[in-house]
Amino acid sequence: MSNFLGIDTSSRYLTVLAVKGNKVAVRHLPDCAMQHSVVLMDEIDRAFKEADLNPNECDFFCAVTGPGSFTGIRIGISAVKGFAVGADKPMLCLTSFDLIAYNIKDKKFYTVIDAMHGSYYVCGYSDGGEIILPPSYMSGEQVKSLCAPLYGFEDLPLEGYTKVDIKDNFYPAVCANQDKLSEDICALYVRKSQAEEGRK
């Protein structure tokens, strides 16, 4: 069993996962929007202590890379890169879609994340985990036309939608993807930020 630190700051919530052997410490704050940079390091320290783990004992570091909050994603990735460089260890990139899709067995389904203003980030999967629709930015009407089960971690007003507990998926999803370690990770931006879209 690998030792690792995982960080998810991609949405309103914050999840920190520290694992040392059979010790699994999960720190989850359901609503810390705009506070990720303030509380993240304290939550990491608490998770490390609960798991009796320190950074040098980690085999790798994991960040959830979006889509979601542009600022939150950058905060999580920056923290993971700092730990990885300091400990000279590889990194693991998981998308928010990966976490939602973990352990869903429908033959065809879509993971959906609120992109605000009636739009959504969407990724489609088969039951074998194959991506059948790459990460996309869709209107509510486009999502309604997909005609397959929808899954996400928020309360969304969509027919055929099921809410999953993304916190509970973090640990098994990391364990299932340990063969995808890398020397670098980058954010998954499905669309431009509001500031970029506003430029002329």
Stockholm file with secondary structure:
# STOCKHOLM 1.0

chainA/1-200         MSNFLGIDTSSRYLTVLAVKGNKVAVRHLPDCAMQHSVVLMDEIDRAFKEADLNPNECDFFCAVTGPGSFTGIRIGISAVKGFAVGADKPMLCLTSFDLIAYNIKDKKFYTVIDAMHGSYYVCGYSDGGEIILPPSYMSGEQVKSLCAPLYGFEDLPLEGYTKVDIKDNFYPAVCANQDKLSEDICALYVRKSQAEEGRK
#=GR chainA/1-200 SS CCCEEEEECSSSSEEEEEEETTEEEEEEESCCTTCHHHHHHHHHHHHHHHHTCCGGGCSEEEEECCSSCHHHHHHHHHHHHHHHHHHTCCEEEECHHHHHHTTCCCSEEEEEEEEETTEEEEEEEETTSCEEEEEEEEEHHHHHTTCSCEEESSCCCCTTEEECCHHHHHHHHHHHTGGGCBSCCCCCCSSCCHHHHTCC
#=GC SS_cons         CCCEEEEECSSSSEEEEEEETTEEEEEEESCCTTCHHHHHHHHHHHHHHHHTCCGGGCSEEEEECCSSCHHHHHHHHHHHHHHHHHHTCCEEEECHHHHHHTTCCCSEEEEEEEEETTEEEEEEEETTSCEEEEEEEEEHHHHHTTCSCEEESSCCCCTTEEECCHHHHHHHHHHHTGGGCBSCCCCCCSSCCHHHHTCC
//
